């Protein structure tokens, strides 16, 4: 192998590992993604675990017959945590059935409560009280990322 190629390999590796693919979603609210049945669609959402919150797919159990999480990766926006901190999380999801559905993602207090995303992945909100944890049904809340997924043949 020539010296030029040997020297370029680390640079190519850094370039390939320095970014996430997929539609980047920066703002909370409604976003539309179109995909064909049997295909994987990819998107990114922001999170800042240093504040005690993690982005969680709230209605994943409800959508499990229609969508499957194939991969989940995160990348720090700035490894020195100077520029806004936080990280971007990439989701790769396989669409199994045709139709239109809404995937809901929310910043959940995983580190604060010492819980995993599965704890919050229900159609309710859990709040701490003096007597314990109380669940309240809330199908939609302010501060959610709602991804309307249109799956075609």
DSSP file (Angstrom, degrees, kcal/mol; ACC not computed):
  #  RESIDUE AA STRUCTURE BP1 BP2  ACC     N-H-->O    O-->H-N    N-H-->O    O-->H-N    TCO  KAPPA ALPHA  PHI   PSI    X-CA   Y-CA   Z-CA
    1    1 A X              0   0    0      0, 0.0     2,-0.0     0, 0.0     0, 0.0   0.000 360.0 360.0 360.0 135.1    0.0    0.0    0.0
    2    2 A X     >  -     0   0    0      1,-0.1     4,-2.1     4,-0.0     5,-0.2  -0.309 360.0-116.5 -72.7 158.9    1.4    3.4   -0.9
    3    3 A X  H  > S+     0   0    0      1,-0.2     4,-2.2     2,-0.2     5,-0.2   0.848 112.7  57.6 -63.7 -35.0    2.1    6.0    1.8
    4    4 A X  H  > S+     0   0    0      2,-0.2     4,-1.6     1,-0.2    -1,-0.2   0.921 109.1  43.7 -64.0 -44.8   -0.5    8.4    0.4
    5    5 A X  H  > S+     0   0    0      2,-0.2     4,-1.5     1,-0.2    -1,-0.2   0.917 112.5  53.2 -66.6 -42.7   -3.3    5.9    0.7
    6    6 A X  H  X S+     0   0    0     -4,-2.1     4,-0.6     1,-0.2    -2,-0.2   0.877 110.5  47.4 -58.9 -39.4   -2.1    4.8    4.2
    7    7 A X  H  X S+     0   0    0     -4,-2.2     4,-0.6     1,-0.2    -1,-0.2   0.809 110.5  52.3 -73.4 -29.6   -2.1    8.5    5.3
    8    8 A X  H  X S+     0   0    0     -4,-1.6     4,-2.5     1,-0.2     5,-0.2   0.745  90.6  77.6 -78.0 -24.2   -5.6    9.1    3.9
    9    9 A X  H  X S+     0   0    0     -4,-1.5     4,-2.4     1,-0.2    -1,-0.2   0.905  93.3  48.0 -57.4 -47.3   -7.3    6.2    5.6
   10   10 A X  H  X S+     0   0    0     -4,-0.6     4,-2.2     1,-0.2    -1,-0.2   0.880 112.0  51.4 -61.4 -35.2   -7.6    7.8    9.1
   11   11 A X  H  X S+     0   0    0     -4,-0.6     4,-2.2     2,-0.2    -2,-0.2   0.928 110.4  47.7 -65.7 -45.1   -9.0   11.0    7.5
   12   12 A X  H  X S+     0   0    0     -4,-2.5     4,-2.3     1,-0.2    -2,-0.2   0.890 110.6  52.7 -62.7 -39.4  -11.6    8.9    5.6
   13   13 A X  H  X S+     0   0    0     -4,-2.4     4,-1.6    -5,-0.2    -1,-0.2   0.920 109.6  48.4 -62.3 -44.2  -12.5    7.1    8.8
   14   14 A X  H  X S+     0   0    0     -4,-2.2     4,-0.7     1,-0.2    -2,-0.2   0.889 111.4  49.9 -64.3 -39.6  -13.0   10.4   10.7
   15   15 A X  H >< S+     0   0    0     -4,-2.2     3,-0.7     1,-0.2     4,-0.3   0.923 111.2  48.5 -64.8 -43.4  -15.2   11.8    7.9
   16   16 A X  H 3< S+     0   0    0     -4,-2.3     3,-0.3     1,-0.2    -1,-0.2   0.787 116.5  42.4 -69.7 -26.6  -17.4    8.6    7.8
   17   17 A X  H 3< S+     0   0    0     -4,-1.6    -1,-0.2     1,-0.2    -2,-0.2   0.463  97.4  76.8 -97.0  -2.1  -17.9    8.6   11.6
   18   18 A X  S << S+     0   0    0     -4,-0.7     2,-0.3    -3,-0.7    -1,-0.2   0.524  93.2  43.7 -92.0  -4.1  -18.4   12.3   12.2
   19   19 A X        -     0   0    0     -3,-0.3     2,-0.3    -4,-0.3    -1,-0.0  -0.959  65.8-135.7-139.9 158.9  -22.0   12.6   11.0
   20   20 A X        -     0   0    0     -2,-0.3     2,-0.1     2,-0.1    24,-0.1  -0.833  24.4-132.8-107.0 149.2  -25.3   10.9   11.2
   21   21 A X        +     0   0    0     -2,-0.3    22,-0.1    22,-0.1     2,-0.1  -0.404  55.6  60.8 -91.6 174.1  -27.6   10.3    8.2
   22   22 A X  S    S-     0   0    0     -2,-0.1    21,-0.3    68,-0.1     2,-0.3  -0.121  92.0 -37.3 101.2 167.0  -31.3   10.9    7.9
   23   23 A X  E     -a   43   0A   0     19,-1.9    21,-3.1     1,-0.1     2,-0.6  -0.470  58.9-137.3 -65.1 123.7  -33.7   13.8    8.1
   24   24 A X  E     -a   44   0A   0     -2,-0.3     2,-0.6    19,-0.2    21,-0.2  -0.763  17.7-167.5 -89.8 121.7  -32.6   16.2   10.9
   25   25 A X  E     +a   45   0A   0     19,-2.3    21,-0.6    -2,-0.6     6,-0.0  -0.937  16.8 164.6-112.1 113.2  -35.5   17.4   13.0
   26   26 A X        +     0   0    0     -2,-0.6     2,-0.4    19,-0.1    -1,-0.1   0.712  55.6  62.4-100.3 -25.3  -34.6   20.3   15.3
   27   27 A X  S    S-     0   0    0      3,-0.0    -1,-0.1     1,-0.0     2,-0.0  -0.830  79.1-118.4-112.3 142.8  -38.0   21.6   16.4
   28   28 A X  S    S+     0   0    0     -2,-0.4     2,-0.3   117,-0.1   117,-0.2  -0.343  72.2  65.4 -67.1 155.6  -40.8   20.0   18.4
   29   29 A X  E    S-d  145   0B   0    115,-1.7   117,-3.1     2,-0.1     2,-0.4  -0.906  90.4 -20.9 129.9-158.2  -44.1   19.7   16.6
   30   30 A X  E     +d  146   0B   0     -2,-0.3     2,-0.4   115,-0.2   117,-0.2  -0.758  53.1 175.8 -97.2 132.1  -45.5   17.7   13.6
   31   31 A X  E     -d  147   0B   0    115,-2.7   117,-3.2    -2,-0.4     2,-0.5  -0.991  19.0-141.3-134.5 141.1  -43.2   16.4   10.9
   32   32 A X  E     -d  148   0B   0     -2,-0.4     2,-0.4   115,-0.2   117,-0.2  -0.888  17.1-179.5-110.5 132.3  -44.1   14.3    7.9
   33   33 A X  E     -d  149   0B   0    115,-2.8   117,-2.7    -2,-0.5     2,-0.4  -0.997  11.1-156.4-128.8 131.4  -42.0   11.4    6.5
   34   34 A X  E     +d  150   0B   0     -2,-0.4     2,-0.3   115,-0.2   117,-0.2  -0.897  21.7 161.8-108.8 138.8  -42.9    9.3    3.5
   35   35 A X  E     -d  151   0B   0    115,-2.5   117,-2.3    -2,-0.4     2,-0.3  -0.983  36.0-112.4-151.0 155.5  -41.6    5.8    3.0
   36   36 A X  E >   -d  152   0B   0     -2,-0.3     3,-1.9   115,-0.2    59,-0.3  -0.685  46.9 -92.1 -90.6 147.9  -42.3    2.6    1.1
   37   37 A X  T 3  S+     0   0    0    115,-3.4    59,-0.2    -2,-0.3     3,-0.1  -0.295 113.1  23.2 -56.5 136.9  -43.4   -0.5    2.8
   38   38 A X  T 3  S+     0   0    0     57,-3.1    -1,-0.3     1,-0.3     2,-0.3   0.436 101.3 113.0  84.6  -0.2  -40.5   -2.8    3.8
   39   39 A X    <   -     0   0    0     -3,-1.9    56,-2.4    56,-0.2     2,-0.5  -0.687  65.8-123.3-103.4 157.6  -38.0    0.1    3.7
   40   40 A X  E     - B   0  94A   0     -2,-0.3     2,-0.4    54,-0.2    54,-0.2  -0.857  22.7-160.0 -98.1 131.1  -36.1    1.6    6.6
   41   41 A X  E     - B   0  93A   0     52,-2.8    52,-2.7    -2,-0.5     2,-0.4  -0.883   6.4-154.3-111.2 148.5  -36.5    5.4    7.1
   42   42 A X  E     + B   0  92A   0     -2,-0.4   -19,-1.9    50,-0.2     2,-0.3  -0.952  19.6 158.3-127.7 137.8  -33.9    7.4    9.1
   43   43 A X  E     -aB  23  91A   0     48,-1.7    48,-2.9    -2,-0.4     2,-0.4  -0.972  26.7-132.2-151.3 163.2  -34.2   10.6   11.1
   44   44 A X  E     -aB  24  90A   0    -21,-3.1   -19,-2.3    -2,-0.3     2,-0.3  -0.939  15.3-173.0-121.7 142.5  -32.4   12.5   13.8
   45   45 A X  E     -aB  25  89A   0     44,-2.4    44,-3.3    -2,-0.4     2,-0.2  -0.961  25.1-117.1-128.5 149.9  -33.7   14.1   17.0
   46   46 A X  E     + B   0  88A   0    -21,-0.6     2,-0.3    -2,-0.3    42,-0.2  -0.563  34.5 168.5 -85.9 150.5  -31.9   16.3   19.5
   47   47 A X  E     - B   0  87A   0     40,-2.5    40,-3.2    -2,-0.2     2,-0.3  -0.980  25.4-154.8-151.9 159.5  -31.3   15.4   23.2
   48   48 A X    > > +     0   0    0     -2,-0.3     3,-1.8     5,-0.3     5,-1.0  -0.741  11.5 178.0-138.2  87.9  -29.2   16.6   26.1
   49   49 A X  G > 5S+     0   0    0     -2,-0.3     3,-2.2     1,-0.3    -1,-0.1   0.736  75.7  73.8 -62.9 -23.8  -28.6   13.9   28.6
   50   50 A X  G 3 5S+     0   0    0      1,-0.3    -1,-0.3     2,-0.1    35,-0.0   0.731  93.7  54.6 -65.3 -18.5  -26.5   16.2   30.7
   51   51 A X  G < 5S-     0   0    0     -3,-1.8    -1,-0.3     2,-0.3    -2,-0.2   0.432 125.8-103.7 -90.5  -0.4  -29.8   17.9   31.8
   52   52 A X  T < 5S+     0   0    0     -3,-2.2    59,-1.3     1,-0.3    60,-1.1   0.495  86.0 112.1  94.7   4.5  -31.2   14.5   32.9
   53   53 A X      < -     0   0    0     -5,-1.0     2,-0.4    56,-0.2    -1,-0.3  -0.867  42.7-170.1-117.4 147.0  -33.4   14.0   29.9
   54   54 A X  E     -E  108   0B   0     54,-2.5    54,-3.1    -2,-0.3     2,-0.4  -0.977  31.7-110.2-131.3 144.8  -33.3   11.5   27.1
   55   55 A X  E     -E  107   0B   0     -2,-0.4     2,-0.4    52,-0.2    52,-0.2  -0.628  43.0-172.7 -75.9 128.1  -35.4   11.4   23.9
   56   56 A X  E     -E  106   0B   0     50,-2.9    50,-2.2    -2,-0.4     2,-1.1  -0.953  31.7-125.3-127.1 142.5  -37.8    8.4   24.1
   57   57 A X  E >   -E  105   0B   0     -2,-0.4     3,-1.0    48,-0.2    48,-0.3  -0.758  31.2-170.5 -83.8 100.4  -40.2    6.8   21.6
   58   58 A X  T 3  S+     0   0    0     46,-1.8     3,-0.3    -2,-1.1    -1,-0.2   0.876  77.1  37.7 -67.3 -43.4  -43.3    7.1   23.7
   59   59 A X  T 3> S+     0   0    0     45,-0.9     4,-1.4     1,-0.2    -1,-0.3   0.023  77.2 119.5-102.5  30.5  -45.8    5.0   21.6
   60   60 A X  H <> S+     0   0    0     -3,-1.0     4,-0.6     1,-0.2     3,-0.5   0.923  74.7  51.0 -59.6 -46.8  -43.3    2.3   20.5
   61   61 A X  H >4 S+     0   0    0     -3,-0.3     3,-0.8    60,-0.3    -1,-0.2   0.893 110.4  50.1 -59.8 -37.3  -45.2   -0.6   22.1
   62   62 A X  H 34 S+     0   0    0      1,-0.2     3,-0.3    -4,-0.1    -1,-0.2   0.793 115.6  42.8 -69.2 -28.2  -48.4    0.5   20.4
   63   63 A X  H >X S+     0   0    0     -4,-1.4     4,-2.6    -3,-0.5     3,-1.9   0.341  79.7 109.2 -99.0   4.7  -46.7    0.7   17.0
   64   64 A X  T << S+     0   0    0     -3,-0.8    -1,-0.2    -4,-0.6    -2,-0.1   0.731  76.1  53.5 -61.5 -24.6  -44.7   -2.5   17.3
   65   65 A X  T 34 S+     0   0    0     -3,-0.3    -1,-0.3    -4,-0.2    -2,-0.1   0.666 119.9  33.7 -81.5 -14.7  -46.8   -4.4   14.7
   66   66 A X  T <4 S+     0   0    0     -3,-1.9    30,-3.3     1,-0.3    31,-0.8   0.696 123.7  31.3-110.0 -27.6  -46.3   -1.6   12.1
   67   67 A X  E  <  -C   95   0A   0     -4,-2.6     2,-0.4    28,-0.2    -1,-0.3  -0.993  58.6-162.6-138.7 141.4  -42.8   -0.3   12.8
   68   68 A X  E     -C   94   0A   0     26,-1.9    26,-3.0    -2,-0.4     2,-0.6  -0.990  22.6-129.3-126.3 127.7  -39.6   -1.9   14.1
   69   69 A X  E     +C   93   0A   0     -2,-0.4    24,-0.2    24,-0.2     3,-0.1  -0.649  30.1 174.2 -73.3 115.2  -36.6    0.0   15.5
   70   70 A X  E     +     0   0A   0     22,-2.9     2,-0.3    -2,-0.6    23,-0.2   0.784  62.4   2.2 -94.1 -32.5  -33.6   -1.4   13.6
   71   71 A X  E     -C   92   0A   0     21,-1.5    21,-2.4     2,-0.0     2,-0.3  -0.993  51.7-169.5-156.9 154.0  -30.9    0.9   14.9
   72   72 A X  E     +C   91   0A   0     -2,-0.3     2,-0.3    19,-0.2    19,-0.2  -0.913  19.2 165.4-150.4 112.5  -30.4    3.7   17.4
   73   73 A X  E     -C   90   0A   0     17,-2.2    17,-3.6    -2,-0.3     2,-0.3  -0.933  16.3-157.3-132.3 154.3  -27.2    5.8   17.5
   74   74 A X  E     -C   89   0A   0     -2,-0.3     2,-0.4    15,-0.3    15,-0.2  -0.948   3.7-168.9-131.6 155.5  -26.2    9.1   19.0
   75   75 A X  E     -C   88   0A   0     13,-2.3    13,-2.7    -2,-0.3     2,-0.1  -0.989  27.8-116.8-143.7 130.2  -23.4   11.6   18.3
   76   76 A X  E     -C   87   0A   0     -2,-0.4     3,-0.3    11,-0.2    11,-0.3  -0.417  15.0-142.9 -63.2 137.7  -22.3   14.5   20.4
   77   77 A X  S    S+     0   0    0      9,-1.9     2,-0.4     1,-0.3    -1,-0.2   0.891  93.7  10.1 -67.3 -38.6  -22.8   17.9   18.7
   78   78 A X    >   -     0   0    0      8,-0.6     3,-2.4     1,-0.1    -1,-0.3  -0.925  67.3-151.8-144.4 113.7  -19.5   19.1   20.2
   79   79 A X  T 3  S+     0   0    0     -2,-0.4    -1,-0.1     1,-0.3    -2,-0.1   0.744 101.7  52.5 -60.9 -22.5  -17.2   16.7   22.0
   80   80 A X  T 3  S-     0   0    0     -3,-0.1    -1,-0.3    -4,-0.0    -3,-0.0   0.469 106.5-130.6 -90.0  -2.1  -15.9   19.6   24.1
   81   81 A X  S <  S+     0   0    0     -3,-2.4     3,-0.1     2,-0.1    -2,-0.1   0.834  73.2 118.6  58.3  36.8  -19.6   20.5   25.1
   82   82 A X        +     0   0    0      1,-0.2     2,-1.2     3,-0.1    -1,-0.1   0.854  58.2  61.9 -95.4 -45.7  -19.0   24.2   24.2
   83   83 A X  S    S-     0   0    0      1,-0.2    -1,-0.2     3,-0.1    -2,-0.1  -0.696 134.4 -52.3 -90.8  90.4  -21.5   24.7   21.4
   84   84 A X  S    S-     0   0    0     -2,-1.2    -1,-0.2    -3,-0.1    -2,-0.1   0.188  80.0-133.6  68.5 -15.8  -25.0   24.1   23.0
   85   85 A X        +     0   0    0      1,-0.1    -8,-0.1    -2,-0.0    -3,-0.1  -0.197  60.9  93.2  63.9-163.7  -23.9   20.7   24.3
   86   86 A X        -     0   0    0     -9,-0.1    -9,-1.9   -10,-0.1    -8,-0.6  -0.106  63.2-108.9  75.0-173.3  -26.2   17.8   23.8
   87   87 A X  E     -BC  47  76A   0    -40,-3.2   -40,-2.5   -11,-0.3     2,-0.4  -0.948  14.0-113.4-150.6 166.4  -26.2   15.3   21.0
   88   88 A X  E     -BC  46  75A   0    -13,-2.7   -13,-2.3    -2,-0.3     2,-0.5  -0.904  26.0-151.9-106.7 138.3  -28.2   14.1   18.0
   89   89 A X  E     -BC  45  74A   0    -44,-3.3   -44,-2.4    -2,-0.4     2,-0.5  -0.946   5.8-153.2-114.0 126.5  -29.9   10.7   18.1
   90   90 A X  E     -BC  44  73A   0    -17,-3.6   -17,-2.2    -2,-0.5     2,-0.4  -0.841   7.1-163.8-101.3 133.4  -30.4    8.8   14.9
   91   91 A X  E     -BC  43  72A   0    -48,-2.9   -48,-1.7    -2,-0.5     2,-0.5  -0.956   7.0-165.1-114.9 133.7  -33.3    6.3   14.5
   92   92 A X  E     -BC  42  71A   0    -21,-2.4   -22,-2.9    -2,-0.4   -21,-1.5  -0.976  19.3-179.2-115.1 114.1  -33.5    3.7   11.8
   93   93 A X  E     -BC  41  69A   0    -52,-2.7   -52,-2.8    -2,-0.5     2,-0.5  -0.952  21.6-139.5-123.8 134.0  -37.0    2.3   11.7
   94   94 A X  E     -BC  40  68A   0    -26,-3.0   -26,-1.9    -2,-0.4     2,-0.6  -0.780  14.8-140.6 -91.9 128.9  -38.5   -0.4    9.4
   95   95 A X  E     + C   0  67A   0    -56,-2.4   -57,-3.1    -2,-0.5   -28,-0.2  -0.810  23.2 175.3 -90.9 120.6  -42.0    0.2    8.0
   96   96 A X        +     0   0    0    -30,-3.3     2,-0.3    -2,-0.6   -29,-0.2   0.765  58.8  34.1 -97.6 -29.4  -44.0   -3.0    8.0
   97   97 A X  S    S-     0   0    0    -31,-0.8    -1,-0.1   -60,-0.0     2,-0.1  -0.918  77.8-111.3-131.2 152.4  -47.5   -2.0    6.9
   98   98 A X  S    S+     0   0    0     -2,-0.3     2,-0.2   -61,-0.1    54,-0.2  -0.447  70.0  71.1 -76.9 156.9  -49.0    0.6    4.5
   99   99 A X  E    S- F   0 151B   0     52,-2.4    52,-3.3    -2,-0.1     2,-0.5  -0.775  81.1 -70.6 131.5-176.2  -51.0    3.4    6.0
  100  100 A X  E     + F   0 150B   0     -2,-0.2     2,-0.3    50,-0.2    50,-0.2  -0.978  50.6 161.8-121.6 126.0  -50.5    6.6    8.0
  101  101 A X  E     - F   0 149B   0     48,-2.0    48,-3.3    -2,-0.5     2,-0.5  -0.916  32.1-124.9-137.4 162.5  -49.5    6.6   11.7
  102  102 A X  E     - F   0 148B   0     -2,-0.3     2,-0.5    46,-0.2    46,-0.2  -0.953  14.5-158.7-114.8 124.9  -47.9    9.0   14.1
  103  103 A X  E     - F   0 147B   0     44,-2.8    44,-2.9    -2,-0.5     2,-0.5  -0.872  14.0-152.0 -98.3 133.2  -44.8    8.2   16.1
  104  104 A X  E     - F   0 146B   0     -2,-0.5   -46,-1.8    42,-0.2   -45,-0.9  -0.923  13.9-177.8-114.7 126.8  -44.4   10.2   19.3
  105  105 A X  E     +EF  57 145B   0     40,-2.5    40,-3.0    -2,-0.5     2,-0.3  -0.941   6.7 176.7-120.8 144.1  -41.0   11.1   20.8
  106  106 A X  E     -E   56   0B   0    -50,-2.2   -50,-2.9    -2,-0.4     2,-0.8  -0.989  37.7-109.6-146.1 149.8  -40.5   13.1   24.0
  107  107 A X  E     -E   55   0B   0     36,-0.5     2,-0.3    -2,-0.3   -52,-0.2  -0.757  45.2-168.5 -79.6 113.4  -37.7   14.2   26.3
  108  108 A X  E     -E   54   0B   0    -54,-3.1   -54,-2.5    -2,-0.8     2,-2.3  -0.802  31.1-115.7-109.3 147.5  -38.2   12.0   29.4
  109  109 A X     >  +     0   0    0     -2,-0.3     4,-2.1   -56,-0.2     6,-0.2  -0.366  55.4 150.0 -79.0  63.2  -36.5   12.5   32.8
  110  110 A X  H  >>S+     0   0    0     -2,-2.3     5,-2.1     1,-0.2     4,-0.7   0.895  72.3  39.6 -66.4 -42.2  -34.6    9.1   32.6
  111  111 A X  H  45S+     0   0    0    -59,-1.3    -1,-0.2    -3,-0.3   -58,-0.1   0.849 113.7  54.7 -76.8 -32.9  -31.5   10.2   34.6
  112  112 A X  H  45S+     0   0    0    -60,-1.1    -2,-0.2     1,-0.2    -1,-0.2   0.923 121.1  30.1 -65.3 -43.0  -33.6   12.2   37.1
  113  113 A X  H  <5S-     0   0    0     -4,-2.1    -1,-0.2   -61,-0.3    -2,-0.2   0.473 104.7-125.2 -94.4  -3.4  -35.8    9.2   37.9
  114  114 A X  T  <5 +     0   0    0     -4,-0.7     2,-0.3     1,-0.2    -3,-0.2   0.923  67.4 131.0  56.4  46.6  -33.2    6.5   37.2
  115  115 A X      < -     0   0    0     -5,-2.1    -1,-0.2    -6,-0.2     2,-0.2  -0.871  56.1-120.6-125.8 158.8  -35.5    4.8   34.7
  116  116 A X    >>  -     0   0    0     -2,-0.3     3,-1.4    -3,-0.1     4,-0.5  -0.478  37.6 -99.9 -89.8 167.9  -35.1    3.6   31.1
  117  117 A X  H >> S+     0   0    0      1,-0.3     3,-1.3     2,-0.2     4,-1.0   0.823 118.3  69.7 -57.8 -33.0  -37.2    4.9   28.2
  118  118 A X  H 34 S+     0   0    0      1,-0.3     3,-0.4     2,-0.2    -1,-0.3   0.826  90.8  61.4 -56.4 -31.6  -39.4    1.8   28.4
  119  119 A X  H <4 S+     0   0    0     -3,-1.4    -1,-0.3     1,-0.2    -2,-0.2   0.845 111.6  37.4 -62.5 -34.3  -40.8    3.2   31.7
  120  120 A X  H << S+     0   0    0     -3,-1.3     2,-2.4    -4,-0.5     4,-0.3   0.523  87.8 104.4 -95.0  -8.1  -42.1    6.2   29.9
  121  121 A X     <  +     0   0    0     -4,-1.0     2,-0.3    -3,-0.4   -60,-0.3  -0.389  59.7  93.5 -81.1  67.2  -43.2    4.4   26.7
  122  122 A X  S    S-     0   0    0     -2,-2.4     2,-0.5     2,-0.4   -62,-0.1  -0.889  89.9 -98.9-142.3 171.4  -47.0    4.4   27.4
  123  123 A X  S    S+     0   0    0     -2,-0.3    15,-0.8   -64,-0.1     2,-0.3  -0.195  99.0  70.0 -88.6  43.9  -49.9    6.6   26.5
  124  124 A X  E    S-G  137   0C   0     -2,-0.5     2,-0.4    -4,-0.3    -2,-0.4  -0.951  77.3-120.2-148.8 168.4  -49.7    8.3   29.8
  125  125 A X  E     -G  136   0C   0     11,-3.0    11,-2.7    -2,-0.3     2,-0.5  -0.943  21.3-149.4-114.6 136.1  -47.5   10.7   31.8
  126  126 A X  E     -G  135   0C   0     -2,-0.4     2,-0.4     9,-0.2     9,-0.2  -0.901  15.7-175.8-107.5 131.2  -46.1    9.6   35.1
  127  127 A X  E     -G  134   0C   0      7,-2.7     7,-2.9    -2,-0.5     2,-0.4  -0.951  24.4-120.5-125.8 147.0  -45.4   12.2   37.8
  128  128 A X  E     +G  133   0C   0     -2,-0.4     2,-0.3     5,-0.2     5,-0.2  -0.678  35.1 171.7 -84.6 135.8  -43.8   11.8   41.2
  129  129 A X  E >   -G  132   0C   0      3,-3.7     3,-1.0    -2,-0.4     0, 0.0  -0.785  50.1 -94.8-129.4 176.8  -45.8   12.7   44.3
  130  130 A X  T 3  S+     0   0    0     -2,-0.3     3,-0.1     1,-0.2    -2,-0.0   0.841 126.2  47.8 -61.9 -32.4  -45.2   12.3   48.0
  131  131 A X  T 3  S-     0   0    0      1,-0.2     2,-0.4    -3,-0.0    -1,-0.2   0.489 125.4 -87.9 -89.9  -2.6  -47.1    9.0   47.9
  132  132 A X  E <  S-G  129   0C   0     -3,-1.0    -3,-3.7     2,-0.0     2,-0.5  -0.985  70.7 -20.2 138.9-148.1  -45.3    7.6   44.9
  133  133 A X  E     -G  128   0C   0     -2,-0.4     2,-0.4    -5,-0.2    -5,-0.2  -0.887  52.5-163.6-107.3 130.6  -45.7    7.7   41.1
  134  134 A X  E     -G  127   0C   0     -7,-2.9    -7,-2.7    -2,-0.5     2,-0.4  -0.944   7.4-147.9-116.5 132.4  -49.0    8.6   39.6
  135  135 A X  E     -G  126   0C   0     -2,-0.4     2,-0.4    -9,-0.2    -9,-0.2  -0.844  13.0-172.1 -99.7 134.3  -50.0    7.9   35.9
  136  136 A X  E     -G  125   0C   0    -11,-2.7   -11,-3.0    -2,-0.4     2,-0.4  -0.993  27.6-118.1-125.6 129.7  -52.3   10.3   34.1
  137  137 A X  E     +G  124   0C   0     -2,-0.4     2,-0.3   -13,-0.2   -13,-0.2  -0.516  43.9 157.5 -69.9 123.5  -53.7    9.6   30.7
  138  138 A X        -     0   0    0    -15,-0.8     3,-0.1    -2,-0.4    -2,-0.1  -0.776  21.7-171.5-146.2  98.4  -52.5   12.2   28.2
  139  139 A X  S    S+     0   0    0     -2,-0.3     2,-0.4     1,-0.2    -1,-0.1   0.783  78.4  18.7 -64.8 -26.2  -52.6   11.1   24.5
  140  140 A X        -     0   0    0    -17,-0.1     2,-0.3     4,-0.0    -1,-0.2  -0.995  68.8-177.6-146.3 138.5  -50.8   14.3   23.4
  141  141 A X    >   -     0   0    0     -2,-0.4     3,-1.0    -3,-0.1     2,-0.1  -0.929  36.0 -97.0-132.1 156.9  -48.7   16.8   25.2
  142  142 A X  T 3  S+     0   0    0     -2,-0.3     3,-0.1     1,-0.2    -2,-0.0  -0.464 107.6  41.4 -64.9 143.1  -46.9   20.0   24.4
  143  143 A X  T 3  S+     0   0    0      1,-0.3   -36,-0.5    -2,-0.1     2,-0.2   0.584  84.1 131.8  93.8   9.8  -43.3   19.4   23.7
  144  144 A X    <   -     0   0    0     -3,-1.0  -115,-1.7   -38,-0.1     2,-0.7  -0.630  55.8-134.3 -92.1 153.7  -43.6   16.2   21.7
  145  145 A X  E     -dF  29 105B   0    -40,-3.0   -40,-2.5    -2,-0.2     2,-0.6  -0.950  26.2-165.5 -99.5 114.3  -42.0   15.4   18.4
  146  146 A X  E     -dF  30 104B   0   -117,-3.1  -115,-2.7    -2,-0.7     2,-0.7  -0.913   4.6-168.0-107.0 117.0  -44.8   14.0   16.3
  147  147 A X  E     -dF  31 103B   0    -44,-2.9   -44,-2.8    -2,-0.6     2,-0.7  -0.906   8.4-155.3-107.0 110.4  -43.7   12.1   13.1
  148  148 A X  E     -dF  32 102B   0   -117,-3.2  -115,-2.8    -2,-0.7     2,-0.6  -0.768  14.5-159.9 -84.6 116.0  -46.5   11.4   10.8
  149  149 A X  E     -dF  33 101B   0    -48,-3.3   -48,-2.0    -2,-0.7     2,-0.7  -0.884   7.5-164.0-105.9 119.0  -45.3    8.4    8.8
  150  150 A X  E     -dF  34 100B   0   -117,-2.7  -115,-2.5    -2,-0.6     2,-0.6  -0.903   9.4-166.8-103.5 110.7  -47.0    7.8    5.4
  151  151 A X  E     -dF  35  99B   0    -52,-3.3   -52,-2.4    -2,-0.7     2,-0.2  -0.872   8.4-178.7-104.2 122.9  -46.2    4.2    4.2
  152  152 A X  E      d   36   0B   0   -117,-2.3  -115,-3.4    -2,-0.6    -2,-0.0  -0.710 360.0 360.0-114.6 167.1  -47.0    3.4    0.6
  153  153 A X              0   0    0     -2,-0.2  -117,-0.1  -117,-0.2   -55,-0.0   0.481 360.0 360.0 -64.1 360.0  -46.7    0.2   -1.4
